[in-house]
């Protein structure tokens, strides 16, 4: 690997070389290259092979494989962000190119901001005006592949689907033992998909490649669409709430959304594309889209079944670097936000027991909570709720005797609250269920009753 030479500034083109799927082994090979350099080969392995594919299903699988290849390329493209993008094996239509530009441009928004890059009008996928066939109806079985990430949100979705008798397989990508333990705790069938990045990418990073945040949810969504076609499931279910659509407001830059591919714009456009171009009867949606983070947190507190198993701390899921000894590091924005979001709805001893400490009674945590409140700082580049949710949660705690003497809460009452409009601090206003979602209508009627119970 050390003989690989990578000079990001000399690179002219990024190439989508080819993609292959072996139904006998369940292995997809996604091949990329910069200029005429070495091939970068990523593999995705779907358990359950061999897969029997009739002509209709094979057509859908080919389309899903192509979409996955094109979206997963963002992991490699970002290393040099050349202007020239080439698809060696296909001519893209206008709609496909437009979807990819949207995913790359917005999904790399934080990456571009942190690296001081301007990608506006920089990313262009070649395309031609051509007739495109409608997606086939594959005849998929009524079954959900439900993504699990080890945190509270996916567990709320899993229990909601269970509560309305939707058959589901709990699905995750990668080798996280924490996610595996959570998945097994559900007692439901599981599917663990493996994704192996091209090893050259890590060497490129050592040699000065551009690096940073990518739209992982977009990639995982495309992987699960392919998997659904193979294992015979008509729904791919994620757990992104409406708060994910709101980014961090940066002075002089505008909005930068760390979790853009968890937001409504991506869900809407990707989901429509899947039904129009891949399989008419394959539905992609987020079960929690109509809800705020606080509403999801309230749902989570209704069961203690996962208290000792779940974790939303992202330090557990880094590819490289240290991980917390316990399930919660206690100092990252995710730990701060989940603690704050659960606090209004959960008895204090239970919450402190989950985290092993009271984060709101530590002076050192003040700057972290200030960022969540958008007080003297912008919302962190993390998958956390809106500033107004954090402010409403903190205001609720400030009114409760068991919390109001804790260091962070007391300081909020003294310094932050006097500068806020009290009308904006209502938790009840944030519990309203929204109508903007892709949940199938028959399922939504039952789910709405479940969430209201």
MOPE-V87875 format. One record per run of one state. SS is the DSSP state (helix for helix, strand for strand, loop for the rest). FROM is the first residue (numbers start at 1). TO is the last residue. If there is no record, write none. Layout:
SS | FROM | TO
SS | FROM | TO
This chain:
loop | 1 | 7
helix | 8 | 10
loop | 11 | 12
strand | 13 | 22
loop | 23 | 26
strand | 27 | 34
loop | 35 | 39
strand | 40 | 45
loop | 46 | 54
helix | 55 | 72
loop | 73 | 73
helix | 74 | 77
loop | 78 | 83
strand | 84 | 87
loop | 88 | 91
strand | 92 | 93
helix | 94 | 107
loop | 108 | 108
helix | 109 | 115
loop | 116 | 126
strand | 127 | 128
loop | 129 | 135
strand | 136 | 136
loop | 137 | 143
strand | 144 | 147
loop | 148 | 151
helix | 152 | 163
loop | 164 | 167
strand | 168 | 173
loop | 174 | 176
helix | 177 | 185
loop | 186 | 189
strand | 190 | 196
loop | 197 | 199
helix | 200 | 206
loop | 207 | 215
helix | 216 | 231
loop | 232 | 234
strand | 235 | 238
loop | 239 | 241
helix | 242 | 245
loop | 246 | 247
strand | 248 | 250
loop | 251 | 253
strand | 254 | 256
loop | 257 | 259
helix | 260 | 262
loop | 263 | 263
helix | 264 | 278
strand | 279 | 279
loop | 280 | 282
strand | 283 | 286
loop | 287 | 292
helix | 293 | 300
loop | 301 | 313
helix | 314 | 317
loop | 318 | 332
helix | 333 | 343
loop | 344 | 347
helix | 348 | 355
loop | 356 | 358
helix | 359 | 361
loop | 362 | 362
helix | 363 | 373
loop | 374 | 386
helix | 387 | 398
loop | 399 | 406
helix | 407 | 419
loop | 420 | 421
helix | 422 | 424
loop | 425 | 427
helix | 428 | 431
loop | 432 | 440
helix | 441 | 452
loop | 453 | 453
